[in-house]
Amino acid sequence: MQAKYDIIIVGGGMAGSCLALALANTSLRIAVIEAAPLSRKQNDDAGKRAIALSWGSRCLLKQLNVWNELQEAGAVVIKQIHISDQGGFGKTRLSAAEQKVEALGYVVEAVKIEAALSEKLASLDVDMICPAELLTYTVSSEGVEVTIKQGNEESSLFCRLIVGADGGQSVVASLAGLERCEQAYNQQAITALIQTESEQQQIAYERFTPEGPIAMLPHVTGAYSLVWAMPPTQAKEIMALSNEAFASALQAGFGHWLGGLSIDGPRQCFPLNLSYVRHPISDRVVLIGNAAQQLHPIAGQGFNLGLRDAALLADVVRTKWGEVAVNEILKVYADRRKVDKHLIVGFTDKLVKTFSTNHGGVSFIRNSGLLLIDKLPVLKNQLAIQAMGLATRLARLNKG
Ligand SMILES: Cc1cc2nc3c(=O)[nH]c(=O)nc-3n(C[C@H](O)[C@H](O)[C@H](O)COP(=O)(O)OP(=O)(O)OC[C@H]3O[C@@H](n4cnc5c(N)ncnc54)[C@H](O)[C@@H]3O)c2cc1C
């Protein structure tokens, strides 16, 4: 017999799992369809990328009852963010003390977030269908017929609403005909763990160079987690360097803020682009997380934004389900999400473009800008609020 659900979430990555958690313990019947089992993700080096969680994300993860698990898994506190420009005079420092918060954010490995979410989901009333892949779906006035593949078997499910949380190559988006705006940055990101001569000080570093930005995030091991963006040809050369040559190339770009740098572990390389869907809803279909927008990691905003998608969608569904039609719920969601998405997509895009060039007077202007931010508390607060993920009101996921 065909299984029937209220909501099927395609993709049990970080965004999809957060949505499922936020909707568990309601009267709604929820299923998550996920192609890759957690054990496969845990063996994938990409899962080791460090995710900077904003203060706002920490508040949402606390409401989802997974924050304690993430702290136990080794969330590293960010007390300061240090922003500088290679070869320039401008720099600024954001601090938790100035903002009167415990932390500006935290750093946790992606795979640890996925593991904590998946463990919590396993204890709740959500059907996790994994490994299983979405093949296709058709929408009618009654609902959505969803065809999935498990091994060699195809089967069909039914739901009232389908959520695409299936990442940057979203099948849900393309089946709905939701057009993606794509912009290549001509940059790739190299990630690795870097040992530093200076002891870790709960400071995250963002260093801009004409080739691309360098982010160094404090890691639970006491090392720093590197995200280093640069043009693809340069990335190929840098990836081929010995550990010693790699460390000295990094030192030349990053400077001596952390003393001498060294590396002895693996490195990964990711292509970088901006890809987003302008209007993330269609008939009984909605996209969240990377399926709706995939950003450059320069400002560490991708998952933070995806989590806010999941939180607001859950909030709107919980308050309006059964009272108004599904498509009305989606319109309310899309309307209320517009400002935050627009702000973050635009902010990240401008940051990449302004800070990855030395053309004309751009270098002087951005250094003056950094200096101005440092001297003007109003601007500094504004930047800190953005970094903390508090520029727009957070959704409320429980009564507390
Ligand atoms: C180097 C790097 C550093 C980053 N740093 C940060 C940071 O500091 N802070 C931050 O907030 N963000 C950061 N990000 C971004 C963050 O990793 C992403 O925004 C986040 O992982 C997106 O989660 P998601 O659940 O939306 O998508 P995904 O993680 O892509 O998950 C999609 C899921 O859908 C499943 N799936 C796909 N297709 C199907 C199908 N047809 N059927 C069933 N399942 C399917 C996949 O298996 C996957 O599990 C970084 C990204 C990179 C590359």
The ligand as a Tripos MOL2 file, in Angstrom:
@<TRIPOS>MOLECULE
LIG
   53    58     1     0     0
SMALL
NO_CHARGES

@<TRIPOS>ATOM
      1 C1         34.5060   24.6780    2.1510 C.3       1 LIG1
      2 C2         33.1660   25.0640    2.6970 C.ar      1 LIG1
      3 C3         33.0710   25.7330    3.9120 C.ar      1 LIG1
      4 C4         31.8310   26.1090    4.4210 C.ar      1 LIG1
      5 N1         31.7700   26.8040    5.5940 N.ar      1 LIG1
      6 C5         30.5740   27.1930    6.0900 C.ar      1 LIG1
      7 C6         30.4930   27.9140    7.3250 C.ar      1 LIG1
      8 O1         31.5040   28.2050    7.9580 O.2       1 LIG1
      9 N2         29.2590   28.2600    7.7910 N.ar      1 LIG1
     10 C7         28.1100   27.9740    7.1050 C.ar      1 LIG1
     11 O2         27.0120   28.3190    7.5720 O.2       1 LIG1
     12 N3         28.1640   27.2900    5.9300 N.ar      1 LIG1
     13 C8         29.3580   26.9000    5.4180 C.ar      1 LIG1
     14 N4         29.4040   26.1920    4.2390 N.ar      1 LIG1
     15 C9         28.1290   25.8980    3.5370 C.3       1 LIG1
     16 C10        27.4410   24.6570    4.1090 C.3       1 LIG1
     17 O3         28.3210   23.5550    4.0920 O.3       1 LIG1
     18 C11        26.2060   24.3580    3.2620 C.3       1 LIG1
     19 O4         25.4220   25.5160    3.1740 O.3       1 LIG1
     20 C12        25.3510   23.2400    3.8870 C.3       1 LIG1
     21 O5         26.0950   22.0580    3.9800 O.3       1 LIG1
     22 C13        24.1320   22.9740    3.0170 C.3       1 LIG1
     23 O6         23.3110   22.0020    3.6390 O.3       1 LIG1
     24 P1         22.0190   21.4430    2.8700 P.3       1 LIG1
     25 O7         21.4180   20.4450    3.8010 O.co2     1 LIG1
     26 O8         21.2000   22.5630    2.3670 O.co2     1 LIG1
     27 O9         22.6140   20.7340    1.5660 O.3       1 LIG1
     28 P2         23.5610   19.4780    1.4240 P.3       1 LIG1
     29 O10        24.5570   19.4460    2.5210 O.co2     1 LIG1
     30 O11        24.0770   19.4940    0.0280 O.co2     1 LIG1
     31 O12        22.5840   18.2260    1.6270 O.3       1 LIG1
     32 C14        21.7350   17.7660    0.6070 C.3       1 LIG1
     33 C15        21.3580   16.3390    0.9330 C.3       1 LIG1
     34 O13        20.4320   15.8710   -0.0400 O.3       1 LIG1
     35 C16        20.7700   14.5610   -0.4380 C.3       1 LIG1
     36 N5         20.2510   14.3800   -1.8100 N.ar      1 LIG1
     37 C17        20.6270   15.0340   -2.9350 C.ar      1 LIG1
     38 N6         19.8990   14.6310   -3.9910 N.ar      1 LIG1
     39 C18        19.0380   13.6940   -3.5170 C.ar      1 LIG1
     40 C19        18.0180   12.8820   -4.1240 C.ar      1 LIG1
     41 N7         17.7150   12.9700   -5.4550 N.pl3     1 LIG1
     42 N8         17.3310   12.0070   -3.3460 N.ar      1 LIG1
     43 C20        17.5950   11.9060   -2.0060 C.ar      1 LIG1
     44 N9         18.5450   12.6390   -1.3920 N.ar      1 LIG1
     45 C21        19.2530   13.5260   -2.1270 C.ar      1 LIG1
     46 C22        22.2880   14.5100   -0.3420 C.3       1 LIG1
     47 O14        22.7550   13.1950   -0.1730 O.3       1 LIG1
     48 C23        22.5560   15.3890    0.8820 C.3       1 LIG1
     49 O15        22.5970   14.6530    2.0790 O.3       1 LIG1
     50 C24        30.6340   25.8010    3.7020 C.ar      1 LIG1
     51 C25        30.7290   25.1000    2.4990 C.ar      1 LIG1
     52 C26        31.9670   24.7320    1.9920 C.ar      1 LIG1
     53 C27        32.0380   23.9840    0.6820 C.3       1 LIG1
@<TRIPOS>BOND
     1     1     2 1
     2     2     3 ar
     3     2    52 ar
     4     3     4 ar
     5     4     5 ar
     6     4    50 ar
     7     5     6 ar
     8     6     7 ar
     9     6    13 1
    10     7     8 2
    11     7     9 ar
    12     9    10 ar
    13    10    11 2
    14    10    12 ar
    15    12    13 ar
    16    13    14 ar
    17    14    15 1
    18    14    50 ar
    19    15    16 1
    20    16    17 1
    21    16    18 1
    22    18    19 1
    23    18    20 1
    24    20    21 1
    25    20    22 1
    26    22    23 1
    27    23    24 1
    28    24    25 2
    29    24    26 1
    30    24    27 1
    31    27    28 1
    32    28    29 2
    33    28    30 1
    34    28    31 1
    35    31    32 1
    36    32    33 1
    37    33    34 1
    38    33    48 1
    39    34    35 1
    40    35    36 1
    41    35    46 1
    42    36    37 ar
    43    36    45 ar
    44    37    38 ar
    45    38    39 ar
    46    39    40 ar
    47    39    45 ar
    48    40    41 1
    49    40    42 ar
    50    42    43 ar
    51    43    44 ar
    52    44    45 ar
    53    46    47 1
    54    46    48 1
    55    48    49 1
    56    50    51 ar
    57    51    52 ar
    58    52    53 1
@<TRIPOS>SUBSTRUCTURE
     1 LIG1         1 GROUP 0 **** ****
